[in-house]
């Protein structure tokens, strides 16, 4: 039996190639969750799983941020905008910026709040205009143009009135609008559920999926579904080009990246239906090599710390176990849950609901692949092609070698004393056979390497070893 091992070294300084841990809850996170989960998360970190803020930062950098911040908009947002506007009117331009900059940043971080309450758009526009004009008066023309550009993108019909703001302000705004439009518009396609409502820079755009033309620049895109916002997706629109963002509102509404990193569900039914596939999608968005889900749930009618390992291929649980919260579990028992999720056999006292096979391929660190049992018919490409192409490759290479060896040799032995006059001319078919064999061999290597049972990821210091192992 011939064994093949292909190894590729991948160096990375980010969390890519490592596993991640997500917390999951029905409703609010229990007050004692941090204490109970600390040993689990610590043990999983030793097995090359990241959790908490590091995963949240990675997700927000690569995917989306919350549409409503933890602190939200100030309750007196409109009154504070009026105060900042008053500072501008009074000629205290630096003081105006100190008040208005945090308000504008808060508004951008709370797109969902403004989309839910359109009455906030008026004060927000007032804050942007006053801030741009305060920048103009202190000589920061670059910041003035940037702020005015946001006005153009967020309020397509906005005007800076000469009567209210003065001729210099009106002229500066119109020049900014003209310069931005001269760059040419780009297209933004938003893909979402038909029941979702699309908002771009807090402005209503359409019900359901849509494509719109916009001035170039960065946009904040959210969708509303069931009167709740998705996450805030930042999308760059470029002149004469098309950008696309796909928003799964149900997934977005479940993802939580402030306070803890993980998933939050409105009810137990949603959690049961979506926890594993949502964890899979989250992990793929950040390029993780595995995903474990931990949290506090009810098992047999009693509170329990629950952990599961989810397949990145199928979005289903590979293994699952729990520990009752009463009596208070020991640190070692909590660590045993983490070790089980990382691939160890279950320790005594661990209540195992499901224990699928999981390969441990790390360099002593207890890491993981997807834990899938190899299958020749589990959907996707038929596994038999790798063997057929392997046979064709070996046959082609062997035939090529034989034909090249035969080339130039006599087709038959001549009578004694005579020279042969008939020779094999097999060089060309020999080279063709070699080339064909090489092609089929390369295809076979690719098919073995990309077969479902092949990927093995073993994180290393500062990177990861990605291997492909199989046999025939």
C-alpha positions as CSV (number, residue, x, y, z in Angstrom):
1,X,0.0,0.0,0.0
2,X,1.5,3.3,-1.1
3,X,1.1,6.3,1.2
4,X,1.4,9.9,0.0
5,X,2.0,12.9,2.2
6,X,2.0,16.5,0.8
7,X,3.0,19.2,3.2
8,X,2.8,23.0,2.7
9,X,4.2,25.5,5.2
10,X,2.1,28.6,5.7
11,X,3.4,31.4,7.8
12,X,1.0,33.9,9.3
13,X,1.1,36.4,12.1
14,X,-2.7,36.6,12.5
15,X,-5.3,34.3,14.0
16,X,-5.7,32.6,10.6
17,X,-4.9,28.9,10.7
18,X,-5.9,28.7,14.4
19,X,-9.1,27.5,16.0
20,X,-11.6,29.9,17.5
21,X,-14.0,29.6,20.4
22,X,-17.4,31.3,20.3
23,X,-19.7,31.7,23.3
24,X,-23.4,31.0,22.7
25,X,-26.5,31.9,24.8
26,X,-30.2,32.1,24.7
27,X,-31.0,35.7,25.7
28,X,-28.5,37.6,27.9
29,X,-25.2,36.1,29.0
30,X,-25.5,34.8,32.5
31,X,-23.7,36.8,35.2
32,X,-21.4,33.9,36.2
33,X,-20.5,32.9,32.7
34,X,-17.0,34.5,32.8
35,X,-16.1,32.6,36.0
36,X,-17.4,29.3,34.8
37,X,-16.0,29.5,31.3
38,X,-12.5,30.8,32.2
39,X,-10.9,27.4,32.8
40,X,-12.4,26.1,29.5
41,X,-11.2,29.0,27.5
42,X,-7.7,28.9,29.1
43,X,-7.3,25.2,28.3
44,X,-8.5,25.7,24.8
45,X,-6.0,28.5,24.3
46,X,-3.3,26.0,25.1
47,X,-4.6,23.9,22.2
48,X,-4.2,26.9,19.8
49,X,-7.8,28.2,20.0
50,X,-8.4,32.0,20.1
51,X,-11.3,33.5,21.9
52,X,-12.8,36.8,23.1
53,X,-11.5,40.2,22.0
54,X,-8.9,38.9,19.6
55,X,-11.5,37.0,17.6
56,X,-13.9,40.0,17.8
57,X,-11.3,42.4,16.4
58,X,-10.4,40.0,13.6
59,X,-14.1,39.6,12.6
60,X,-14.8,43.3,12.7
61,X,-11.8,44.0,10.6
62,X,-12.7,41.5,7.9
63,X,-16.5,41.4,8.0
64,X,-18.7,43.8,9.9
65,X,-19.2,45.8,13.1
66,X,-22.3,46.0,15.4
67,X,-24.9,48.4,14.0
68,X,-25.6,49.7,17.5
69,X,-22.7,50.3,19.9
70,X,-22.7,49.3,23.5
71,X,-23.1,52.9,24.7
72,X,-25.4,53.8,21.8
73,X,-26.3,57.4,20.9
74,X,-26.5,59.9,23.7
75,X,-30.0,60.3,24.9
76,X,-29.7,64.0,24.4
77,X,-28.1,63.7,21.0
78,X,-30.1,66.5,19.4
79,X,-29.4,68.8,22.3
80,X,-25.7,68.2,22.1
81,X,-25.7,68.8,18.4
82,X,-27.5,72.2,19.0
83,X,-24.8,73.0,21.5
84,X,-22.0,72.3,19.0
85,X,-23.8,74.2,16.4
86,X,-24.1,77.1,18.8
87,X,-20.3,77.1,19.3
88,X,-19.8,77.4,15.6
89,X,-22.3,80.3,15.3
90,X,-20.5,82.0,18.2
91,X,-17.1,81.7,16.4
92,X,-15.7,79.2,18.9
93,X,-14.7,76.8,16.1
94,X,-12.2,74.6,18.1
95,X,-14.8,74.1,20.8
96,X,-17.4,73.2,18.2
97,X,-15.2,70.4,16.8
98,X,-14.6,69.0,20.3
99,X,-18.3,68.6,20.7
100,X,-19.3,67.6,17.2
101,X,-16.5,65.1,16.4
102,X,-17.6,62.5,19.1
103,X,-21.3,63.0,18.1
104,X,-20.6,62.3,14.4
105,X,-18.5,59.3,15.3
106,X,-21.3,58.0,17.6
107,X,-23.8,58.4,14.8
108,X,-21.6,56.4,12.4
109,X,-21.2,53.7,14.9
110,X,-25.0,53.5,15.5
111,X,-26.4,53.2,11.9
112,X,-29.0,50.8,13.2
113,X,-30.3,53.3,15.7
114,X,-30.7,56.1,13.1
115,X,-32.3,53.7,10.6
116,X,-34.8,52.7,13.2
117,X,-35.5,56.3,14.1
118,X,-35.4,58.6,11.0
119,X,-36.0,61.7,13.2
120,X,-32.4,61.5,14.2
121,X,-31.2,62.2,10.6
122,X,-32.0,65.9,10.9
123,X,-29.7,66.5,13.9
124,X,-27.1,64.2,12.3
125,X,-27.0,66.3,9.1
126,X,-26.8,69.5,11.2
127,X,-23.8,68.1,13.1
128,X,-22.0,67.2,9.8
129,X,-22.5,70.6,8.3
130,X,-21.5,72.5,11.4
131,X,-18.4,70.3,11.8
132,X,-17.4,70.8,8.2
133,X,-17.7,74.5,8.5
134,X,-15.8,74.6,11.8
135,X,-13.0,72.7,10.1
136,X,-13.1,75.4,7.3
137,X,-12.8,78.2,9.8
138,X,-9.8,76.7,11.6
139,X,-8.1,76.1,8.2
140,X,-8.4,72.3,8.1
141,X,-9.7,72.2,4.6
142,X,-8.9,68.5,4.1
143,X,-11.2,67.5,7.0
144,X,-13.8,70.0,5.7
145,X,-13.9,68.2,2.3
146,X,-14.0,64.8,3.9
147,X,-16.9,65.8,6.1
148,X,-18.8,67.4,3.2
149,X,-18.2,64.3,1.1
150,X,-19.9,62.3,3.8
151,X,-22.9,64.7,3.6
152,X,-23.1,64.1,-0.2
153,X,-23.0,60.3,0.3
154,X,-25.4,60.2,3.2
155,X,-27.8,63.0,2.3
156,X,-28.1,63.0,-1.6
157,X,-30.5,66.0,-1.5
158,X,-28.7,68.1,1.1
159,X,-28.1,71.8,0.6
160,X,-25.9,74.2,2.4
161,X,-28.0,77.4,2.3
162,X,-26.3,80.7,1.7
163,X,-28.9,82.4,3.9
164,X,-28.2,80.1,6.9
165,X,-24.5,79.3,6.5
166,X,-23.1,82.1,4.4
167,X,-21.8,82.3,0.8
168,X,-18.3,80.8,1.6
169,X,-19.9,77.7,3.2
170,X,-22.3,77.2,0.3
171,X,-19.6,77.6,-2.3
172,X,-17.3,75.1,-0.5
173,X,-20.0,72.5,-0.3
174,X,-21.0,72.8,-3.9
175,X,-17.4,72.6,-5.0
176,X,-17.0,69.4,-2.9
177,X,-20.1,67.9,-4.4
178,X,-19.0,68.8,-7.9
179,X,-15.5,67.3,-7.4
180,X,-16.9,64.1,-6.0
181,X,-19.4,63.6,-8.8
182,X,-16.7,64.4,-11.4
183,X,-14.9,61.2,-10.4
184,X,-17.8,59.1,-11.8
185,X,-20.3,56.9,-10.0
186,X,-19.9,53.3,-9.0
187,X,-22.5,50.6,-8.5
188,X,-23.3,49.0,-5.1
189,X,-25.2,45.7,-5.1
190,X,-26.7,44.6,-1.8
191,X,-27.8,40.9,-1.7
192,X,-30.2,40.1,1.2
193,X,-33.4,38.4,2.1
194,X,-36.5,39.6,0.2
195,X,-38.1,40.6,3.5
196,X,-35.2,42.8,4.5
197,X,-35.0,46.6,4.0
198,X,-31.8,48.1,2.8
199,X,-30.2,51.2,4.3
200,X,-27.0,52.8,2.9
201,X,-25.4,55.5,5.1
202,X,-28.6,55.4,7.2
203,X,-30.7,56.3,4.2
204,X,-33.5,54.0,3.1
205,X,-32.8,52.6,-0.4
206,X,-34.9,49.5,-1.2
207,X,-36.9,46.6,0.1
208,X,-35.0,43.4,-0.7
209,X,-31.9,43.0,-2.8
210,X,-30.9,46.0,-4.9
211,X,-28.3,47.7,-7.1
212,X,-27.8,51.4,-6.8
213,X,-25.4,54.0,-8.3
214,X,-23.5,56.1,-5.8
215,X,-20.7,58.6,-5.7
216,X,-17.3,57.0,-4.8
217,X,-16.3,56.4,-1.2
218,X,-16.9,54.2,1.8
219,X,-20.4,53.4,2.7
220,X,-22.2,51.9,5.8
221,X,-24.6,49.3,4.7
222,X,-27.2,47.6,7.0
223,X,-30.5,45.8,6.4
224,X,-33.5,45.8,8.7
225,X,-35.5,42.6,9.3
226,X,-38.2,42.1,11.8
227,X,-37.5,45.7,12.9
228,X,-34.0,44.8,13.9
229,X,-30.8,45.9,12.2
230,X,-28.1,43.6,10.8
231,X,-24.5,44.4,11.5
232,X,-22.8,47.4,9.9
233,X,-21.0,46.5,6.7
234,X,-18.4,48.9,5.4
235,X,-18.2,48.8,1.6
236,X,-15.9,50.8,-0.7
237,X,-17.5,52.0,-3.9
238,X,-15.1,52.9,-6.7
239,X,-15.8,55.0,-9.8
240,X,-17.0,53.1,-12.8
241,X,-16.9,49.8,-10.9
242,X,-19.3,47.5,-9.0
243,X,-19.1,46.4,-5.4
244,X,-21.2,43.7,-3.8
245,X,-22.1,43.0,-0.2
246,X,-24.1,40.0,0.8
247,X,-25.9,40.3,4.2
248,X,-27.5,37.4,6.1
249,X,-29.7,39.4,8.5
250,X,-30.4,36.4,10.7
251,X,-26.7,35.6,11.1
252,X,-25.9,39.2,11.7
253,X,-28.5,39.6,14.4
254,X,-27.1,36.6,16.2
255,X,-23.4,37.6,16.1
256,X,-22.1,39.3,19.2
257,X,-18.7,41.0,19.4
258,X,-18.9,43.3,22.4
259,X,-18.7,42.1,26.0
260,X,-18.2,38.6,24.7
261,X,-17.6,37.1,21.2
262,X,-20.1,34.6,19.9
263,X,-23.8,34.1,19.3
264,X,-26.9,35.3,21.0
265,X,-30.4,33.8,20.2
266,X,-33.8,35.1,21.0
267,X,-35.2,31.6,21.9
268,X,-34.1,28.0,22.4
269,X,-35.6,26.9,19.0
270,X,-33.4,29.4,17.1
271,X,-30.4,28.4,19.0
272,X,-30.9,24.7,18.3
273,X,-31.5,25.3,14.6
274,X,-28.8,27.8,13.9
275,X,-26.0,27.6,16.5
276,X,-23.8,25.1,14.6
277,X,-24.2,26.5,11.1
278,X,-23.8,30.1,12.3
279,X,-20.6,29.1,14.1
280,X,-19.3,27.4,10.9
281,X,-20.0,30.6,8.9
282,X,-18.3,32.8,11.5
283,X,-15.2,30.6,11.5
284,X,-15.0,30.7,7.7
285,X,-15.3,34.5,7.7
286,X,-12.1,34.8,9.8
287,X,-10.2,31.9,8.2
288,X,-10.2,29.7,11.3
289,X,-9.1,26.1,11.1
290,X,-11.7,24.9,13.7
291,X,-14.5,26.3,15.8
292,X,-15.6,25.3,19.3
293,X,-18.8,26.6,20.8
294,X,-19.2,27.0,24.6
295,X,-21.9,28.4,26.7
296,X,-24.5,27.8,29.4
297,X,-27.7,26.0,28.6
298,X,-30.3,23.6,30.0
299,X,-29.5,19.9,29.8
300,X,-32.2,17.5,31.2
301,X,-33.9,20.5,32.8
302,X,-30.8,21.7,34.7
303,X,-28.3,24.4,34.1
304,X,-25.1,23.1,32.4
305,X,-21.9,24.3,30.8
306,X,-22.1,23.0,27.3
307,X,-19.4,22.7,24.7
308,X,-19.4,21.4,21.1
309,X,-17.0,21.2,18.2
310,X,-18.5,22.1,14.8
311,X,-17.4,20.8,11.4
312,X,-16.2,23.5,9.0
313,X,-17.3,21.3,6.1
314,X,-20.9,20.4,7.2
315,X,-21.8,23.0,9.8
316,X,-22.8,20.1,12.1
317,X,-21.5,19.2,15.6
318,X,-18.7,16.7,15.6
319,X,-18.8,16.2,19.4
320,X,-20.7,17.6,22.3
321,X,-20.5,17.4,26.1
322,X,-21.7,19.2,29.2
323,X,-21.0,19.7,32.9
324,X,-23.8,20.5,35.4
325,X,-23.3,23.9,37.1
326,X,-24.5,22.5,40.4
327,X,-22.7,21.5,42.4
328,X,-20.0,24.1,41.4
329,X,-17.7,22.2,39.0
330,X,-14.0,21.9,39.8
331,X,-11.4,23.7,37.6
332,X,-10.1,20.3,36.5
333,X,-13.5,19.1,35.3
334,X,-14.0,22.3,33.4
335,X,-10.6,21.9,31.7
336,X,-11.6,18.3,30.8
337,X,-14.4,19.7,28.7
338,X,-11.9,21.8,26.8
339,X,-9.6,18.8,26.3
340,X,-12.5,16.7,25.0
341,X,-13.4,19.4,22.5
342,X,-9.8,19.5,21.4
343,X,-9.7,15.8,20.6
344,X,-9.0,13.9,23.9
345,X,-11.1,11.0,25.1
346,X,-13.8,12.1,27.6
347,X,-12.8,12.2,31.2
348,X,-14.8,10.6,34.0
349,X,-17.8,12.8,35.0
350,X,-18.1,14.5,31.7
351,X,-21.6,14.1,30.3
352,X,-21.1,13.3,26.6
353,X,-24.0,13.8,24.3
354,X,-22.1,13.0,21.1
355,X,-18.5,12.0,20.5
356,X,-17.5,11.8,16.8
357,X,-14.1,10.8,15.6
358,X,-11.6,13.7,15.5
359,X,-8.1,13.5,14.2
360,X,-5.4,15.0,16.4
361,X,-2.6,16.2,14.0
362,X,-0.9,18.9,16.0
363,X,2.7,18.9,17.1
364,X,1.8,17.9,20.6
365,X,-0.7,20.7,21.0
366,X,-3.9,18.8,20.5
367,X,-5.3,20.5,17.4
368,X,-7.7,19.3,14.9
369,X,-9.1,18.9,11.5
370,X,-12.8,18.9,10.6
371,X,-13.2,15.6,12.2
372,X,-15.0,14.1,9.2
373,X,-14.8,10.4,8.4
374,X,-13.6,10.0,4.9
375,X,-16.5,9.1,2.5
376,X,-16.5,8.4,-1.2
377,X,-20.1,9.5,-1.8
378,X,-20.7,12.2,0.8
379,X,-21.7,14.9,-1.8
380,X,-19.6,16.8,-4.2
381,X,-16.9,15.2,-6.3
382,X,-16.9,11.4,-6.6
383,X,-13.8,10.0,-4.8
384,X,-13.1,7.4,-7.4
385,X,-11.7,9.9,-9.9
386,X,-8.5,10.2,-7.9
387,X,-7.8,6.5,-8.4
388,X,-8.7,6.5,-12.1
389,X,-6.4,9.5,-12.8
390,X,-3.6,7.9,-10.7
391,X,-3.8,4.7,-12.8
392,X,-3.8,6.7,-16.1
393,X,-0.8,8.7,-14.8
394,X,1.2,5.6,-13.9
395,X,0.3,3.9,-17.1
396,X,1.2,6.9,-19.3
397,X,4.6,7.3,-17.6
398,X,5.4,3.6,-17.9
399,X,4.3,3.5,-21.6
400,X,6.4,6.6,-22.3
401,X,9.5,5.1,-20.8
402,X,9.0,1.8,-22.8
403,X,8.5,3.7,-26.1
404,X,11.5,5.8,-25.6
405,X,13.7,2.8,-24.8
406,X,12.4,1.0,-27.9
407,X,13.1,4.0,-30.2
408,X,15.8,3.3,-32.7
409,X,16.0,-0.4,-32.0
410,X,15.5,-3.0,-34.8
411,X,12.0,-4.4,-35.2
412,X,13.5,-7.9,-35.6
413,X,16.8,-9.6,-35.5
414,X,18.4,-9.7,-39.0
415,X,19.9,-12.9,-40.6
416,X,23.6,-13.5,-39.6
417,X,26.0,-11.2,-41.3
418,X,23.3,-8.7,-42.4
419,X,22.5,-5.2,-41.0
420,X,19.0,-4.5,-39.8
421,X,17.0,-2.3,-42.1
422,X,13.7,-1.8,-40.1
423,X,13.8,0.2,-36.8
424,X,11.2,1.4,-34.3
425,X,10.3,5.1,-34.6
426,X,8.6,5.6,-31.2
427,X,10.2,8.8,-29.8
428,X,7.2,11.1,-30.6
429,X,4.5,8.8,-29.1
430,X,6.9,8.1,-26.2
431,X,7.1,11.8,-25.4
432,X,3.3,12.2,-25.8
433,X,2.7,9.3,-23.4
434,X,5.1,10.8,-20.9
435,X,3.4,14.2,-21.1
436,X,0.0,12.6,-20.7
437,X,1.1,10.5,-17.8
438,X,2.5,13.6,-16.1
439,X,-0.7,15.5,-16.6
440,X,-2.8,12.7,-15.2
441,X,-0.4,12.3,-12.3
442,X,-0.7,16.0,-11.5
443,X,-4.5,15.8,-11.7
444,X,-4.4,12.7,-9.4
445,X,-2.3,14.6,-6.8
446,X,-4.7,17.5,-6.9
447,X,-7.7,15.2,-6.4
448,X,-6.1,13.4,-3.5
449,X,-5.0,16.7,-1.9
450,X,-8.5,18.3,-2.2
451,X,-10.5,15.2,-1.2
452,X,-12.7,15.6,1.9
453,X,-10.5,13.5,4.1
454,X,-7.3,15.3,3.1
455,X,-6.9,18.6,4.9
456,X,-4.9,18.6,8.1
457,X,-4.0,21.8,9.8
458,X,-1.4,21.9,12.6
459,X,-0.7,25.4,13.9
460,X,3.0,26.1,14.6
461,X,4.7,29.0,16.3
462,X,3.9,32.1,14.1
463,X,2.1,30.0,11.5
464,X,0.6,26.7,10.5
465,X,1.5,23.5,8.7
466,X,-1.1,22.5,6.2
467,X,-0.8,18.9,5.1
468,X,-2.6,16.5,2.8
469,X,-2.5,12.9,3.7
470,X,-4.2,10.0,1.9
471,X,-3.4,6.5,0.6
472,X,-4.3,4.0,-2.1
